[in-house]
Amino acid sequence: MDLSDLRMFRTIVEEGSVTRAAERLHTVQSNVTTRLRLLEEDLGTALFDRINRRLVITPAGNLLAGYAERLLSLADEARDAVRRADLPEGLLRLGSMETTAAARLPGVIAAFRRAHPRVELRLQTAPTASLVQDVLAHQLDAALVSGPVIHPELESRPVVVEEVVLISAADWAPIESAADLAQRGPVELFTFREGCSYRQRIFDWLRRDGVPIARSSEFGTFEAILGCVAAGMGISLVPRSVIGAHLDDDPSRATLRVHPVPPDLAFSTTVMIWHRARSHQPARQAFADCLAERLGPLQAEITR
């Protein structure tokens, strides 16, 4: 029993006649008669009673008719789904660093949803290390993380180059080097959770240049970090793109001060990563294209 048998059987039921079914199927009557007999033999039961040269469907035939309708409908649905496989639709599970989600994604997501209403986009934020593991475990379809990410099972695509800055409360004196920072004594750091690339960068820098660290506090949102730093409680290393609202041309209204960092820390490339095993996913590709369209060509975004 295959789909062509079921389609033939359904046509006989709808037409009530082998002759009319053959005409509708564009075949000869003997072909339909033979195929119906073989189907009955395969099922081991009569599907029609032959009464005065008329076909009367049997209880078994009525039962099969219900299954045939559902199976043929499901086959049509599967055929349509496969034909639409190159169209962006379905669930897209996207991960992002907190800073990227806040500074870069609101406009991108809004534009993507307008352009692709058949895609259900789910966004979760986490540090880079956690997002990489989720992509490797197929728990995320793609993620925006701090690059470079080198892994044999992952593909990556650069998205934007962020300027990275040291921030303190607005009333701090300018810090031009690690030596200036060290003169203030042990510093308190405010960072994202373990696995955040910016957290690792500032720890590596201060330890390398001999700046003593009094303690560090970890938060899940950049608003909490900026708030603590603005209150004069310590320092942090963040992308410049997330602190615009805290800066002001009038020093009396600014809540943060920006300080330069060494050249090897001054820029960070945000990349989009996905698993090599899932090389073809139209919804992910559409989102990557939307990122490129909204953010423009890859370049360092520096605000002086």
Beta strands, then each sheet from edge to edge (+ up, - down):
strand 1: 48-51
strand 2: 54-57
strand 3: 90-96
strand 4: 119-125
strand 5: 142-146
strand 6: 154-169
strand 7: 187-192
strand 8: 213-219
strand 9: 236-239
strand 10: 256-259
strand 11: 267-275
strand 12: 300-301
sheet 1: 1+ 2-
sheet 2: 4+ 3+ 5+ 11- 6+ 9-
sheet 3: 4+ 3+ 5+ 11- 6+ 10-
sheet 4: 4+ 3+ 5+ 11- 6+ 12+
sheet 5: 7+ 8+
end
